[in-house]
Amino acid sequence: MFDIYGTMRTLREVAGVFICQSTTAVMPTLRLSKQDRGKGMTAVFGYEMKEIPLTQGYIAIVDDEDLDLANLKWHVRKGYAVRTTGDWKKGTKKRHNLHRIILERILNRPLRRDEDTDHRDNNKLNNRRSNLRVATRSQNEANQGKQINNKSGYKGVSQFGDKKWRSAIVINRKQIHIGLYNDRTEAARAYDKKAIEIFGEFAYLNFPNENS
C-alpha cells in the first residue's frame, strides 16, 4: 500500500485498527499544501486519520484536539508513544506517555498513582480520545489478550493433563481456578463468563461476538 506521501507502507492490524510501518519505495506523490503536510494527515480506507510520527516508521493516531502534540518529538517504547525530557545524569530526566497526557486533558486533572490508562481496543498507538479510559491496574490487565506463550489459543485456558483443559482468571495478580473442561472452547467460554462477571466492560473476551 502507498500513502499520499509516496511511501509504501506495510500494514499490521491490531484489534481492528491498522498501524503503518514504512518501508523504502519510490512513487509519484500527490501534492498537498504545506499546511496539510504539517498536520500529518493520511487517507486510509476512505477516512482521514490524524498522525503523530514516531521512531522506527511507526505512527500514533490522535484526534484533532491533540494534534498540537505532533510538534514534540516522540519515540516508540514497548509499543507506546513516549517522549523524554531532562537529563539522566542530573537526575531531571522524565518519561512522558502520550496516552496519559491525552487522558489527563480529557479529565482536566493529573492521573493519580493508582490510575492507569486503558486502550479499549488494545492498540497502544491508537490514542484517540474515544479509545482511552481510566482503569485500575487490575482492570487494565484484564483488558489484555492472551500471553505469547499461550498454547490453547484462548485467554485463561491451559491444558491440564492429557485430556482436560483448565480455565483460570487473574484477579489482582492472583490466579483463581474456574474449572476443568473436556473441550478448550468450553473452558474459554467459562473464562469469558467469569471475566464479564468480575471486570465488566474491561474484560478481554475469547468470544466477544457472543457476549455483545
C-alpha positions as CSV (number, residue, x, y, z in Angstrom):
1,M,0.0,0.0,0.0
2,F,1.2,3.5,-0.8
3,D,0.3,6.5,1.3
4,I,-0.4,10.0,0.0
5,Y,3.3,11.0,0.6
6,G,4.5,8.4,-1.8
7,T,5.8,6.0,0.8
8,M,5.0,2.3,0.6
9,R,3.7,1.0,3.9
10,T,3.2,-2.5,5.3
11,L,0.1,-2.8,7.4
12,R,-0.3,-4.7,10.6
13,E,-3.7,-4.9,12.2
14,V,-4.1,-4.5,15.9
15,A,-7.6,-5.1,17.3
16,G,-9.2,-3.8,14.1
17,V,-7.1,-0.7,13.7
18,F,-4.4,-0.5,11.1
19,I,-1.0,0.9,12.1
20,C,1.5,1.6,9.4
21,Q,5.2,0.8,9.3
22,S,7.1,2.5,6.5
23,T,9.4,0.7,4.1
24,T,11.5,2.3,1.3
25,A,9.9,2.8,-2.1
26,V,9.6,5.3,-4.8
27,M,6.4,6.5,-6.3
28,P,5.0,9.8,-7.7
29,T,3.4,11.8,-4.9
30,L,0.1,13.6,-4.6
31,R,0.5,17.3,-4.0
32,L,-0.7,18.6,-0.7
33,S,-0.5,22.1,0.8
34,K,2.3,22.7,3.3
35,Q,-0.4,23.2,5.9
36,D,-1.8,19.7,5.3
37,R,1.6,18.1,5.1
38,G,2.4,19.6,8.5
39,K,-0.7,18.0,10.0
40,G,0.4,14.5,9.1
41,M,-3.0,13.7,7.6
42,T,-3.1,10.4,5.7
43,A,-6.1,9.0,3.9
44,V,-6.7,5.4,4.9
45,F,-9.6,3.3,3.8
46,G,-11.8,6.2,3.0
47,Y,-11.3,8.3,6.1
48,E,-8.6,10.5,7.4
49,M,-6.5,9.8,10.5
50,K,-4.5,12.3,12.3
51,E,-1.0,11.0,12.8
52,I,2.0,11.7,15.0
53,P,5.2,10.3,13.6
54,L,7.3,8.1,15.8
55,T,10.6,6.3,15.5
56,Q,11.0,3.1,13.5
57,G,8.4,4.2,11.0
58,Y,5.5,3.9,13.4
59,I,2.7,6.4,13.9
60,A,0.3,7.3,16.7
61,I,-3.3,8.1,16.0
62,V,-4.9,11.1,17.7
63,D,-7.9,13.4,17.5
64,D,-7.8,17.0,16.2
65,E,-7.8,18.3,19.7
66,D,-4.4,16.7,20.4
67,L,-2.7,17.3,17.1
68,D,-0.6,20.0,18.7
69,L,1.4,17.2,20.4
70,A,2.9,16.4,17.0
71,N,5.1,19.4,17.4
72,L,7.1,17.4,20.0
73,K,9.4,14.5,19.4
74,W,8.1,11.1,20.2
75,H,9.6,7.6,20.0
76,V,8.3,4.0,20.5
77,R,8.9,2.2,23.8
78,K,7.3,-1.1,24.5
79,G,4.7,-0.4,21.9
80,Y,3.7,3.0,23.4
81,A,4.3,6.6,22.1
82,V,6.8,8.2,24.6
83,R,9.0,11.2,24.9
84,T,11.6,12.1,27.4
85,T,12.7,15.4,28.9
86,G,15.6,16.5,31.2
87,D,18.9,14.8,31.8
88,W,19.5,11.4,33.3
89,K,22.9,12.4,34.7
90,K,21.4,15.4,36.5
91,G,18.5,13.3,37.8
92,T,16.0,15.5,36.0
93,K,15.0,13.2,33.1
94,K,11.4,12.2,32.9
95,R,9.4,9.9,30.7
96,H,6.0,11.1,29.3
97,N,3.5,8.7,27.8
98,L,1.3,10.2,25.0
99,H,-1.8,8.3,26.2
100,R,-1.5,9.6,29.7
101,I,-1.1,13.2,28.6
102,I,-4.2,12.9,26.4
103,L,-6.3,11.2,29.1
104,E,-5.3,14.0,31.6
105,R,-6.5,16.5,29.1
106,I,-9.9,14.7,28.9
107,L,-10.1,14.6,32.7
108,N,-8.7,18.1,33.1
109,R,-6.6,16.8,36.0
110,P,-3.5,14.7,36.6
111,L,-3.9,11.0,36.9
112,R,-3.4,9.6,40.3
113,R,-0.8,7.0,41.1
114,D,-3.5,4.3,41.4
115,E,-5.0,5.2,38.0
116,D,-3.9,3.6,34.7
117,T,-4.7,4.4,31.1
118,D,-6.5,1.7,29.3
119,H,-6.7,1.4,25.5
120,R,-10.2,0.0,24.8
121,D,-9.1,-1.8,21.5
122,N,-5.7,-2.9,22.9
123,N,-3.9,-0.8,20.3
124,K,-1.2,1.1,22.2
125,L,-0.8,3.6,19.3
126,N,-4.5,4.4,19.0
127,N,-4.7,7.4,21.2
128,R,-8.0,8.8,20.0
129,R,-10.0,10.1,23.0
130,S,-12.8,7.6,22.5
131,N,-10.2,4.8,22.9
132,L,-8.8,5.9,26.2
133,R,-10.3,5.4,29.7
134,V,-9.3,5.4,33.3
135,A,-8.7,2.0,34.8
136,T,-7.2,0.3,37.8
137,R,-4.2,-1.9,37.3
138,S,-6.3,-5.0,37.6
139,Q,-8.8,-3.6,35.0
140,N,-6.0,-2.7,32.7
141,E,-4.5,-6.2,32.9
142,A,-8.0,-7.7,32.4
143,N,-8.2,-6.0,29.0
144,Q,-5.1,-7.7,27.6
145,G,-5.0,-10.5,25.2
146,K,-3.6,-14.0,25.7
147,Q,0.1,-14.3,26.5
148,I,2.7,-15.0,23.9
149,N,3.4,-18.5,25.3
150,N,-0.3,-19.5,25.3
151,K,-0.8,-22.8,23.6
152,S,-4.5,-23.2,23.9
153,G,-5.4,-20.3,21.6
154,Y,-7.7,-18.8,24.3
155,K,-7.1,-16.4,27.1
156,G,-7.4,-18.0,30.5
157,V,-7.2,-21.6,29.2
158,S,-4.3,-24.1,29.6
159,Q,-4.0,-27.8,29.1
160,F,-4.4,-29.9,32.3
161,G,-3.1,-33.5,31.9
162,D,-3.7,-35.3,28.7
163,K,-7.5,-34.8,28.3
164,K,-8.6,-31.8,30.3
165,W,-8.5,-28.0,29.8
166,R,-8.2,-25.7,32.8
167,S,-9.9,-22.3,32.9
168,A,-8.5,-19.7,35.3
169,I,-8.6,-16.0,35.7
170,V,-6.2,-13.5,37.3
171,I,-7.6,-11.0,39.8
172,N,-5.2,-8.5,41.5
173,R,-2.3,-10.6,40.1
174,K,-3.6,-13.8,41.8
175,Q,-4.7,-16.7,39.6
176,I,-8.2,-18.1,40.5
177,H,-9.3,-21.5,39.3
178,I,-12.6,-21.6,37.4
179,G,-12.9,-25.3,36.4
180,L,-11.8,-28.2,34.3
181,Y,-13.4,-29.0,30.9
182,N,-13.2,-31.6,28.2
183,D,-13.1,-29.0,25.4
184,R,-10.9,-25.9,25.2
185,T,-13.7,-23.8,23.8
186,E,-15.9,-24.8,26.7
187,A,-13.1,-23.7,29.0
188,A,-12.7,-20.4,27.1
189,R,-16.4,-19.6,27.4
190,A,-16.2,-20.3,31.1
191,Y,-13.4,-17.8,31.3
192,D,-15.5,-15.2,29.4
193,K,-18.4,-15.6,31.7
194,K,-16.3,-15.1,34.8
195,A,-14.4,-12.2,33.2
196,I,-17.6,-10.4,32.5
197,E,-18.8,-11.0,36.0
198,I,-15.7,-9.6,37.5
199,F,-14.4,-7.0,35.1
200,G,-17.5,-6.0,33.1
201,E,-16.6,-3.7,30.2
202,F,-12.9,-4.2,30.8
203,A,-13.0,-7.9,30.2
204,Y,-11.0,-9.1,27.2
205,L,-13.1,-11.9,25.7
206,N,-12.4,-15.0,23.7
207,F,-15.8,-14.8,22.0
208,P,-16.7,-11.1,22.0
209,N,-19.4,-11.5,19.4
210,E,-21.3,-14.0,21.6
211,N,-21.3,-11.5,24.5
212,S,-22.0,-8.2,22.7
